[in-house]
Amino acid sequence: MAVRLFEDQDHAADYLKYRVTPNEVVSHIMELLRKRMALPAKLAIDVGCGSGQGTVLLAPYFNQVVGTDISPAQLQYARKCDNVTYKQCPAEELPFESGSVDLVTSMTAAHWFDRPRFLQEVGRVLRGGGCVALLSYGLDMYLELGDFTDKLRQVCMELYTDLHPYRNPHLGTSSMQIYKDMFNLWPHPDKEWHEGLEVRRATTVNGYINLVETFSPYRKCKEDNPQEAQEMCNRVRKRLLDVLQVSSPETEVTLVTKYFYWVGCKP
Ligand SMILES: C[S@@+](CC[C@H](N)C(=O)[O-])C[C@H]1O[C@@H](n2cnc3c(N)ncnc32)[C@H](O)[C@@H]1O
C-alpha cells in the first residue's frame, strides 16, 4: 500500500523553501554510476520528485530527465531545466516502456511508496545494465555551532522523541530499515549500500523550525492538535536560543543531515 501526503499547496511551497537539496549525495551516486555506464546516458527518471529539487541535479548526466510524482501540488512548483520534464503518476505504475530507462532515482520519497510494487516496476522499466539509486535520511538531523553543538543536538533529539507518536504507521520505527529492506529485496548481485554521509547547510534557528514544520509527523501533530504543535515549535525555538545565549531566531547555525543511499544495477 502507498500513502498519499504532501498534497496541499502550502506544504509544497514550504517544502521547496526549507528542505535540503542533496547535491553531495547525487554527486556520490553519479560517481558510483560512472563506473557502470557511459555518461551522459539517455534517460533518468526521478520518482516522487516533489518540487524537483533533486531531479534537476541529474540534468548534466542525462540527455533527458523526467520527474514523476503523484501530487499535482508538488509538480506545480517543480524546478525548470532545459532537459527536465515532469509527469504526474504513481510510483507503482510508471508510464515508461519496459527496458527504456538508464537510471531510476527516488530521493527521500520511496518510503511512502508500495515498496515491493515500486521495485518490481523499477525492474521492468530499467534497461539491461540500467541502475536504481534510492537516497534518504532519518529524523536525526541536528544543529551545529562550535561548543554549543552537543546541547543543540540534545534539543533536536528531544523534539524528534516528542514527534515520534505522530509518525505514520507505514514507516515503522526506522526509515533506514525501510531502505535496507528494499536493498535486500533488490534481486541482482550488483548493489552497494552507503550510510553516514553528512551534508551541512547554513540555516537559522527559524529556518530549522520551518524545516521541522514540513516533517510529516509534525504535520500530523498539527492536524490533530494545532495548539500543541505551535507550542512544540515555540518551546524548541526558545530552548535553542537559550542554548545559544541569544535572543534573535535569525541567529545562524549549521544544519547537519545524515544521508544513506543505495545503488543497484540490472544485469
Ligand atoms: C518527502 S517528498 C520528497 C520530494 C523530493 N524527492 C525531494 O527530495 O524533495 C515525497 C514525495 O513523494 C511523493 N509520493 C508519495 N507517494 C507517492 C507515490 N505512491 N507515487 C508517486 N509519488 C509519491 C509525494 O507526493 C512527495 O512529493
The ligand as an ORCA input file, in Angstrom:
! r2SCAN-3c Opt
* xyz 0 1
  C       9.201     13.747      1.105
  S       8.714     14.211     -0.533
  C      10.270     14.190     -1.438
  C      10.256     15.050     -2.659
  C      11.576     15.188     -3.416
  N      12.032     13.926     -3.937
  C      12.642     15.830     -2.567
  O      13.634     15.185     -2.243
  O      12.479     16.998     -2.224
  C       7.938     12.740     -1.061
  C       7.261     12.882     -2.420
  O       6.801     11.593     -2.803
  C       5.539     11.741     -3.437
  N       4.831     10.456     -3.353
  C       4.395      9.841     -2.224
  N       3.812      8.672     -2.537
  C       3.897      8.543     -3.891
  C       3.511      7.528     -4.815
  N       2.911      6.396     -4.407
  N       3.769      7.731     -6.119
  C       4.402      8.854     -6.539
  N       4.789      9.842     -5.723
  C       4.551      9.689     -4.407
  C       4.870     12.864     -2.666
  O       3.817     13.468     -3.399
  C       6.047     13.810     -2.404
  O       6.185     14.780     -3.406
*
